[in-house]
Amino acid sequence: MNCCLGRSFLSGASLHGRKRPCLARAGCNILPMMRQTRDAHTHNGQDMTKAAPAKTEGQPRRSGRTAVRLTDRKVSPSTSEAEGGKRRRRGDEVRSRILAAALDCFGAFGFDGTSTRAVAERADVTHTLVLYHFQSKDKLWTATIEAALEEYGAQIRADLEAATSESAKVALARFVEQFVRMSAEKPQIHRILTAEGNQGTDRLDWVIENFLQWHYSAICELVRRGQSEGTVRQCDPARLYYLIIGTGGTPFTLAVEYERLTGRDVFSEAEILRNIAFIFEILFV
């Protein structure tokens, strides 16, 4: 049977009665072509179908250009740290400029009248940078108040903790001077907190929780102690607290009006000292 199949295949006969091309007859044409194809892939006995060895560095390519390998740039740890330090310093500088501009804008126009684009323009940075550092106007406002009160708050806390070993009059006198000078240096704070104090906002709640509550409680307690010592005027401690805050901060908040009415520069050292002395006259006996 196998012999019959083999002969029928070579002769072109089909099991289904169809004619198939006869390989025996076509062999004379196919075999020379196969030999030519095989010879085309060999040269001097070598198989040319194998991948050619990779070109070495500097060897010309078909395009006529020279293949050059770029040398990896190695950065020493000290160089990397220096560059990182410069980037951090630039980032801190930009952040400080934004916060300073935000303090001016919030102080002059309030929260509702201030936009992040206006802050970016005043800080001379892109709006994208403002959003990169602070994400939103609410977060920018919070960061602005934190930055403005950070140094003052830390100093007041430290002084009040040390006040237990000294008289209430000495501690209150130091507080009054610190508050008046802070108000002269950053009058925007008093403007911002005055505006927020007239609104029942989340911002006011945040300020009370994070700053005003302990500030108010500590000063009122100091006033009570001074009254017990006989050095502080007898009256409601809360009223004396707001007398200090109002008298110490309002002249700097209304600096233009103050100067036009009195003809005096409220930010001068002479006026600052007069303001402190006036509070002393009311507060102490």
HUURMO-V916907 format. One record per residue. N is the residue number from 1. RES is the residue in three letters. OMEGA is omega as a letter, one per 20 degrees, with the letter a starting at -180 (NA if undefined). NEAR is the number of other ideal C-beta (glycine too) atoms within 8 Angstrom. D_CENTER is the distance of its C-alpha to the mean C-alpha in Angstrom with 1 decimal. Layout:
n = (N | N)
res = (RES | RES)
omega = (OMEGA | OMEGA)
near = (NEAR | NEAR)
d_center = (D_CENTER | D_CENTER)
This chain:
n = (1 | 2 | 3 | 4 | 5 | 6 | 7 | 8 | 9 | 10 | 11 | 12 | 13 | 14 | 15 | 16 | 17 | 18 | 19 | 20 | 21 | 22 | 23 | 24 | 25 | 26 | 27 | 28 | 29 | 30 | 31 | 32 | 33 | 34 | 35 | 36 | 37 | 38 | 39 | 40 | 41 | 42 | 43 | 44 | 45 | 46 | 47 | 48 | 49 | 50 | 51 | 52 | 53 | 54 | 55 | 56 | 57 | 58 | 59 | 60 | 61 | 62 | 63 | 64 | 65 | 66 | 67 | 68 | 69 | 70 | 71 | 72 | 73 | 74 | 75 | 76 | 77 | 78 | 79 | 80 | 81 | 82 | 83 | 84 | 85 | 86 | 87 | 88 | 89 | 90 | 91 | 92 | 93 | 94 | 95 | 96 | 97 | 98 | 99 | 100 | 101 | 102 | 103 | 104 | 105 | 106 | 107 | 108 | 109 | 110 | 111 | 112 | 113 | 114 | 115 | 116 | 117 | 118 | 119 | 120 | 121 | 122 | 123 | 124 | 125 | 126 | 127 | 128 | 129 | 130 | 131 | 132 | 133 | 134 | 135 | 136 | 137 | 138 | 139 | 140 | 141 | 142 | 143 | 144 | 145 | 146 | 147 | 148 | 149 | 150 | 151 | 152 | 153 | 154 | 155 | 156 | 157 | 158 | 159 | 160 | 161 | 162 | 163 | 164 | 165 | 166 | 167 | 168 | 169 | 170 | 171 | 172 | 173 | 174 | 175 | 176 | 177 | 178 | 179 | 180 | 181 | 182 | 183 | 184 | 185 | 186 | 187 | 188 | 189 | 190 | 191 | 192 | 193 | 194 | 195 | 196 | 197 | 198 | 199 | 200 | 201 | 202 | 203 | 204 | 205 | 206 | 207 | 208 | 209 | 210 | 211 | 212 | 213 | 214 | 215 | 216 | 217 | 218 | 219 | 220 | 221 | 222 | 223 | 224 | 225 | 226 | 227 | 228 | 229 | 230 | 231 | 232 | 233 | 234 | 235 | 236 | 237 | 238 | 239 | 240 | 241 | 242 | 243 | 244 | 245 | 246 | 247 | 248 | 249 | 250 | 251 | 252 | 253 | 254 | 255 | 256 | 257 | 258 | 259 | 260 | 261 | 262 | 263 | 264 | 265 | 266 | 267 | 268 | 269 | 270 | 271 | 272 | 273 | 274 | 275 | 276 | 277 | 278 | 279 | 280 | 281 | 282 | 283 | 284 | 285)
res = (MET | ASN | CYS | CYS | LEU | GLY | ARG | SER | PHE | LEU | SER | GLY | ALA | SER | LEU | HIS | GLY | ARG | LYS | ARG | PRO | CYS | LEU | ALA | ARG | ALA | GLY | CYS | ASN | ILE | LEU | PRO | MET | MET | ARG | GLN | THR | ARG | ASP | ALA | HIS | THR | HIS | ASN | GLY | GLN | ASP | MET | THR | LYS | ALA | ALA | PRO | ALA | LYS | THR | GLU | GLY | GLN | PRO | ARG | ARG | SER | GLY | ARG | THR | ALA | VAL | ARG | LEU | THR | ASP | ARG | LYS | VAL | SER | PRO | SER | THR | SER | GLU | ALA | GLU | GLY | GLY | LYS | ARG | ARG | ARG | ARG | GLY | ASP | GLU | VAL | ARG | SER | ARG | ILE | LEU | ALA | ALA | ALA | LEU | ASP | CYS | PHE | GLY | ALA | PHE | GLY | PHE | ASP | GLY | THR | SER | THR | ARG | ALA | VAL | ALA | GLU | ARG | ALA | ASP | VAL | THR | HIS | THR | LEU | VAL | LEU | TYR | HIS | PHE | GLN | SER | LYS | ASP | LYS | LEU | TRP | THR | ALA | THR | ILE | GLU | ALA | ALA | LEU | GLU | GLU | TYR | GLY | ALA | GLN | ILE | ARG | ALA | ASP | LEU | GLU | ALA | ALA | THR | SER | GLU | SER | ALA | LYS | VAL | ALA | LEU | ALA | ARG | PHE | VAL | GLU | GLN | PHE | VAL | ARG | MET | SER | ALA | GLU | LYS | PRO | GLN | ILE | HIS | ARG | ILE | LEU | THR | ALA | GLU | GLY | ASN | GLN | GLY | THR | ASP | ARG | LEU | ASP | TRP | VAL | ILE | GLU | ASN | PHE | LEU | GLN | TRP | HIS | TYR | SER | ALA | ILE | CYS | GLU | LEU | VAL | ARG | ARG | GLY | GLN | SER | GLU | GLY | THR | VAL | ARG | GLN | CYS | ASP | PRO | ALA | ARG | LEU | TYR | TYR | LEU | ILE | ILE | GLY | THR | GLY | GLY | THR | PRO | PHE | THR | LEU | ALA | VAL | GLU | TYR | GLU | ARG | LEU | THR | GLY | ARG | ASP | VAL | PHE | SER | GLU | ALA | GLU | ILE | LEU | ARG | ASN | ILE | ALA | PHE | ILE | PHE | GLU | ILE | LEU | PHE | VAL)
omega = (r | r | a | r | a | a | a | r | a | a | r | r | a | r | a | r | r | r | r | r | a | r | r | r | a | a | a | r | a | a | r | r | r | r | r | r | r | a | a | a | r | r | a | r | a | r | a | r | r | a | r | r | a | r | r | a | r | a | a | r | a | a | a | r | r | r | a | r | r | r | r | r | a | r | r | r | a | r | r | r | r | r | r | r | r | r | r | r | r | r | r | r | r | r | r | r | r | a | r | r | r | r | r | a | r | r | a | a | a | a | a | a | a | r | r | r | r | r | r | a | a | r | a | r | r | r | r | r | r | a | r | a | a | r | a | r | r | r | r | r | a | r | r | r | r | a | a | a | a | a | r | a | r | a | r | r | a | a | a | r | r | a | a | a | r | a | r | a | r | a | r | r | r | r | a | a | r | a | a | a | r | r | r | a | a | a | r | a | a | r | a | a | r | r | a | a | r | a | r | a | r | r | r | r | r | a | r | a | a | a | a | a | a | r | r | a | a | a | r | r | r | r | r | r | r | r | r | r | a | a | a | a | r | r | a | r | r | r | r | r | a | r | r | a | a | a | a | a | a | r | a | r | a | a | a | r | a | a | a | a | a | a | a | r | a | a | r | a | a | a | r | r | r | r | r | a | a | r | r | a | a | a | a | r | NA)
near = (4 | 5 | 6 | 7 | 8 | 8 | 8 | 10 | 9 | 9 | 8 | 9 | 8 | 9 | 5 | 4 | 4 | 5 | 6 | 8 | 7 | 9 | 9 | 7 | 8 | 9 | 8 | 7 | 7 | 9 | 8 | 8 | 8 | 8 | 8 | 8 | 8 | 8 | 7 | 6 | 8 | 10 | 5 | 4 | 4 | 6 | 6 | 7 | 4 | 5 | 3 | 4 | 4 | 4 | 6 | 5 | 6 | 6 | 8 | 5 | 9 | 3 | 4 | 5 | 6 | 7 | 9 | 6 | 5 | 4 | 4 | 4 | 4 | 4 | 6 | 6 | 6 | 6 | 8 | 9 | 8 | 8 | 8 | 8 | 8 | 8 | 8 | 8 | 8 | 8 | 9 | 8 | 8 | 12 | 9 | 8 | 11 | 17 | 12 | 9 | 12 | 15 | 15 | 10 | 12 | 14 | 10 | 8 | 8 | 8 | 11 | 5 | 6 | 12 | 6 | 12 | 8 | 10 | 15 | 14 | 7 | 9 | 13 | 5 | 9 | 6 | 8 | 6 | 11 | 16 | 10 | 6 | 9 | 11 | 4 | 8 | 9 | 7 | 9 | 14 | 12 | 10 | 11 | 12 | 12 | 9 | 9 | 12 | 10 | 8 | 6 | 10 | 10 | 8 | 9 | 12 | 9 | 8 | 12 | 11 | 7 | 8 | 11 | 5 | 4 | 7 | 8 | 14 | 11 | 9 | 13 | 15 | 10 | 9 | 14 | 14 | 9 | 12 | 12 | 14 | 9 | 10 | 14 | 10 | 6 | 8 | 13 | 12 | 14 | 12 | 11 | 13 | 10 | 9 | 10 | 12 | 7 | 5 | 8 | 3 | 8 | 5 | 12 | 11 | 8 | 9 | 12 | 9 | 7 | 6 | 11 | 8 | 8 | 8 | 10 | 10 | 8 | 10 | 13 | 12 | 9 | 14 | 14 | 9 | 9 | 14 | 11 | 7 | 10 | 5 | 9 | 14 | 9 | 4 | 6 | 5 | 12 | 8 | 8 | 14 | 12 | 8 | 11 | 14 | 9 | 8 | 12 | 13 | 13 | 9 | 11 | 12 | 11 | 8 | 11 | 6 | 7 | 11 | 11 | 7 | 6 | 6 | 5 | 8 | 6 | 13 | 8 | 8 | 5 | 6 | 12 | 13 | 8 | 8 | 13 | 12 | 8 | 9 | 14 | 10 | 7 | 8 | 12 | 11 | 5)
d_center = (87.9 | 85.3 | 87.7 | 88.3 | 84.6 | 84.2 | 87.1 | 86.0 | 82.4 | 83.8 | 86.3 | 83.9 | 85.4 | 83.1 | 83.4 | 82.9 | 85.5 | 83.1 | 83.4 | 80.7 | 80.4 | 82.6 | 80.6 | 83.9 | 84.6 | 81.0 | 80.6 | 82.3 | 79.5 | 76.5 | 77.2 | 77.3 | 74.0 | 72.4 | 73.8 | 72.4 | 68.9 | 69.1 | 70.3 | 67.5 | 64.9 | 66.7 | 67.4 | 69.7 | 69.6 | 65.8 | 63.7 | 61.5 | 59.5 | 57.5 | 54.1 | 54.3 | 52.7 | 49.2 | 49.1 | 48.2 | 45.7 | 47.0 | 49.7 | 50.3 | 49.3 | 51.3 | 49.1 | 50.2 | 46.7 | 46.1 | 43.7 | 41.4 | 39.0 | 35.7 | 35.2 | 32.0 | 29.7 | 29.4 | 26.5 | 27.4 | 25.2 | 25.1 | 24.0 | 21.2 | 20.0 | 20.3 | 18.3 | 15.5 | 15.7 | 15.6 | 12.5 | 10.7 | 12.6 | 11.6 | 7.8 | 8.9 | 11.3 | 9.4 | 7.2 | 10.8 | 12.4 | 10.6 | 11.4 | 14.9 | 15.4 | 14.5 | 17.0 | 19.6 | 19.3 | 19.4 | 22.1 | 24.2 | 23.8 | 22.8 | 20.4 | 22.5 | 23.1 | 19.5 | 17.5 | 14.0 | 16.0 | 17.9 | 14.9 | 13.7 | 17.4 | 17.8 | 14.8 | 16.3 | 13.3 | 13.2 | 12.6 | 10.7 | 8.0 | 7.9 | 7.8 | 5.2 | 2.6 | 5.7 | 7.9 | 11.1 | 13.1 | 14.2 | 10.9 | 10.3 | 13.9 | 13.6 | 10.8 | 13.1 | 16.1 | 14.9 | 14.0 | 17.3 | 19.5 | 18.2 | 20.6 | 23.4 | 23.3 | 23.4 | 26.3 | 28.2 | 27.9 | 29.3 | 32.0 | 33.1 | 33.4 | 35.6 | 37.6 | 39.8 | 41.8 | 42.5 | 44.0 | 42.1 | 43.1 | 41.4 | 38.2 | 38.2 | 38.9 | 36.0 | 33.7 | 35.1 | 34.5 | 30.8 | 30.2 | 32.0 | 30.2 | 26.7 | 27.8 | 29.1 | 25.9 | 23.6 | 25.9 | 23.1 | 22.6 | 26.2 | 26.1 | 23.1 | 24.8 | 28.1 | 27.0 | 25.4 | 28.5 | 30.6 | 28.7 | 28.7 | 25.1 | 22.6 | 20.7 | 23.9 | 24.4 | 21.0 | 21.8 | 25.3 | 24.4 | 21.7 | 23.4 | 26.5 | 28.7 | 28.9 | 29.0 | 31.9 | 33.7 | 33.6 | 34.9 | 37.6 | 38.8 | 39.0 | 41.1 | 43.4 | 44.0 | 44.8 | 47.2 | 48.9 | 49.2 | 50.8 | 48.3 | 46.2 | 47.8 | 48.9 | 47.1 | 44.4 | 41.4 | 39.1 | 40.7 | 40.4 | 36.7 | 36.1 | 38.5 | 36.4 | 33.1 | 34.8 | 36.9 | 34.2 | 31.4 | 33.3 | 34.8 | 31.5 | 30.2 | 33.3 | 33.5 | 34.9 | 37.5 | 38.4 | 39.1 | 41.2 | 43.2 | 43.7 | 43.4 | 41.2 | 37.7 | 36.0 | 33.4 | 36.2 | 36.9 | 40.4 | 39.1 | 36.4 | 39.3 | 41.6 | 39.1 | 38.7 | 42.5 | 43.1 | 41.1 | 43.0 | 46.3 | 45.4 | 43.8 | 46.3 | 50.0)
